Amino acid sequence: MSGTAVMRFRQPSVLPGFGIALGFTLVYLSGIVLIPLAAMILKSAGLGWAEFWRIVGDPRTLAAIRLSFGASLLAASINAVFGVLLAWVLVRYSFPRRRLADAMIDLPFALPTAVAGIALTTLYAPNGWIGQFLATLGLKVAYTPIGIVIALTFIGLPFVVRTVEPVLREFDREAEEAAATLGATRRQTVFRVILPSLLPAILTGYALALARSIGEYGSVIFIAGNIPYVSEITPLLIVIRLEEFNYAGATAIAAVMLAISFSMLLIINLIQAWSRRRFGHDG
């Protein structure tokens, strides 16, 4: 068949420039994400299974992993509740200094993490502005796992608020009015009409806050106290192994964090996809 005939039967691309864009995307994704991750996995695989599990099974490593993921899950769960409440207030109510409050929610995005950690430590230290009152009640926040949860809650809050807010703005008020017309109470309307529609957005914000919390370093190390087996997070332990020139140990711990993080996010995404099908919402 001649070249003219081939050109005659070739279908035009639905998306102009798709081939070039796809190629650039794959090259960029490979250079930024895939190649570094593959190098980390290959480095940890070179240890052998016995050495790998010896490093991962070390009590100090297990304690750091439990603390990092446990604190991240708790902080993301707190943000999933209060982030929705904040988004609701910002969308449904008008009040003085509303724009100021709206801008303050984005503060963790702009504030350097080290500055956030120092500020939180100053507030919650035993002699801090808030910590001194908590100390009289026998509560210690700074240099404990509680301080880690507070730091992770602080940096993860905007992800939930900014994910839920636009969906809530576009929510059809007629559905609420129809529910009220049919005799539904305000609580029934919230839990049976509004929240199911917001669920995909809430799960997306939860996943983003969780992903940010798992790898957070700067805002945590100042308030954590960094006590092994008590308040030492996994990212800090990786840095310690690197400073000891134990690159194999650092990559082994990082590989475990990658596997757990990927599994958790995969589960959340599956639940999110199910909720979209269940409630007929596209997020």
SVG drawing of the C-alpha trace seen along z (x, -y; Angstrom):
<svg xmlns="http://www.w3.org/2000/svg" viewBox="-43 -42 72 56">
<polyline fill="none" stroke="black" stroke-width="0.4" points="0.0,0.0 1.4,-3.4 2.2,-6.1 -0.7,-8.2 -3.1,-5.4 -1.8,-5.0 -2.3,-8.7 -5.8,-8.4 -6.9,-5.7 -5.0,-7.1 -7.5,-8.4 -6.8,-11.8 -5.8,-11.9 -8.7,-12.7 -6.3,-14.7 -3.9,-16.9 -0.4,-16.6 -1.2,-13.6 1.9,-11.7 4.3,-14.4 2.6,-15.2 2.5,-11.5 6.2,-11.1 7.2,-14.2 5.1,-12.9 6.7,-9.5 10.2,-10.9 9.5,-13.4 7.8,-10.8 10.6,-8.4 13.3,-10.9 11.6,-12.4 9.8,-9.4 10.4,-6.0 14.2,-5.9 14.9,-7.1 12.3,-4.6 13.8,-1.8 17.3,-2.7 16.2,-2.6 14.5,0.8 17.6,2.2 19.8,0.9 17.8,2.5 17.4,5.7 21.2,6.0 21.2,6.6 19.7,10.1 16.5,11.2 18.3,12.0 20.0,8.7 17.0,6.8 14.7,8.3 17.3,7.9 17.3,4.1 13.6,3.9 12.9,6.1 15.2,4.0 13.1,2.9 14.1,-0.7 13.0,-0.6 9.7,1.0 9.0,-1.6 9.7,-4.4 7.5,-2.9 4.6,-2.4 4.9,-5.9 5.1,-7.5 2.2,-5.7 0.1,-5.7 0.5,-9.4 -0.1,-10.1 -3.4,-8.1 -4.6,-9.8 -3.7,-13.3 -5.4,-12.6 -8.5,-11.3 -8.7,-14.5 -8.3,-16.6 -11.0,-14.7 -13.5,-15.7 -12.4,-19.3 -11.5,-20.0 -15.0,-19.3 -16.4,-21.5 -14.1,-24.4 -15.0,-24.0 -18.7,-24.0 -18.3,-27.2 -16.4,-29.0 -18.9,-28.1 -22.2,-28.4 -21.6,-31.3 -20.6,-34.9 -18.8,-36.5 -16.3,-39.2 -12.7,-38.6 -13.9,-35.6 -11.2,-36.3 -8.5,-36.4 -9.6,-33.0 -9.7,-31.7 -6.2,-32.8 -4.9,-31.4 -5.9,-27.9 -3.3,-28.1 -0.6,-29.1 0.9,-25.6 1.4,-25.7 3.5,-28.8 5.2,-28.5 8.6,-26.7 8.2,-23.4 11.1,-24.2 9.4,-27.5 6.2,-25.6 8.0,-23.1 9.8,-25.9 6.5,-27.8 4.6,-24.7 7.4,-23.8 7.4,-27.4 3.6,-27.1 3.5,-23.6 6.8,-23.3 6.3,-23.0 7.1,-26.7 5.3,-27.7 2.2,-29.9 -0.1,-26.9 2.1,-24.2 2.4,-25.9 -1.3,-25.6 -1.4,-22.0 1.5,-21.2 -0.6,-22.3 -3.1,-19.6 -0.4,-17.0 -0.4,-17.0 2.9,-17.1 2.6,-17.7 6.1,-18.8 8.7,-16.0 6.0,-13.3 4.0,-11.5 1.2,-13.9 3.3,-16.7 3.9,-14.8 0.2,-14.3 -0.4,-18.1 2.4,-19.0 1.0,-16.5 -2.5,-17.8 -1.3,-21.4 0.5,-20.7 -2.3,-18.4 -5.4,-20.5 -5.4,-22.6 -5.5,-19.5 -8.9,-18.4 -10.4,-21.9 -9.3,-22.9 -10.5,-19.5 -13.9,-19.6 -14.6,-23.3 -15.2,-23.5 -17.4,-20.4 -19.5,-21.9 -19.8,-25.1 -21.2,-23.3 -23.6,-21.2 -27.2,-21.5 -29.2,-23.2 -32.4,-21.8 -31.5,-18.4 -31.5,-19.8 -34.8,-21.5 -36.3,-18.3 -35.2,-16.4 -36.7,-18.9 -40.0,-18.9 -40.1,-15.1 -39.8,-15.5 -36.1,-14.8 -34.5,-16.4 -31.4,-18.5 -29.3,-15.6 -30.8,-13.2 -30.2,-15.6 -26.5,-16.0 -25.8,-12.3 -27.9,-10.9 -27.8,-13.6 -24.8,-15.9 -22.1,-13.7 -22.5,-10.9 -22.0,-13.5 -18.9,-14.8 -17.4,-11.4 -15.2,-11.1 -13.8,-14.6 -13.3,-13.8 -11.4,-10.6 -9.2,-12.5 -8.3,-15.1 -7.7,-12.4 -5.3,-10.6 -3.5,-13.8 -3.1,-14.7 -2.0,-11.2 0.6,-11.2 2.0,-14.5 2.1,-13.4 3.9,-10.1 6.9,-11.9 6.9,-15.0 10.2,-15.9 10.9,-19.6 7.9,-20.4 8.1,-17.3 11.7,-16.9 11.6,-20.1 8.5,-19.1 9.1,-15.4 12.1,-15.3 13.5,-12.5 13.8,-9.9 14.5,-6.4 11.6,-4.0 9.4,-6.9 9.2,-9.9 11.6,-9.1 9.9,-9.2 11.0,-7.1 12.2,-10.0 14.6,-11.0 15.8,-7.4 16.6,-7.4 18.5,-10.6 20.5,-9.1 21.4,-6.0 22.6,-8.3 24.7,-10.3 26.2,-7.0 27.0,-6.2 24.7,-3.2 23.1,-3.7 21.8,-0.1 20.0,-0.4 18.5,-3.8 17.2,-2.4 15.8,0.7 13.8,-1.4 12.7,-3.7 11.6,-0.7 9.4,0.5 7.9,-3.0 7.2,-3.1 5.5,0.3 3.3,-0.6 2.5,-4.0 1.6,-2.7 -0.7,0.0 -2.5,-2.5 -3.1,-4.9 -4.2,-2.1 -6.8,-1.0 -8.0,-4.6 -8.3,-5.0 -10.3,-1.8 -12.6,-3.0 -12.9,-6.3 -13.8,-4.6 -16.4,-2.5 -18.0,-5.5 -18.2,-7.3 -20.0,-4.3 -22.1,-3.8 -23.3,-7.4 -23.1,-8.3 -20.7,-11.2 -17.8,-12.0 -15.8,-13.9"/>
</svg>
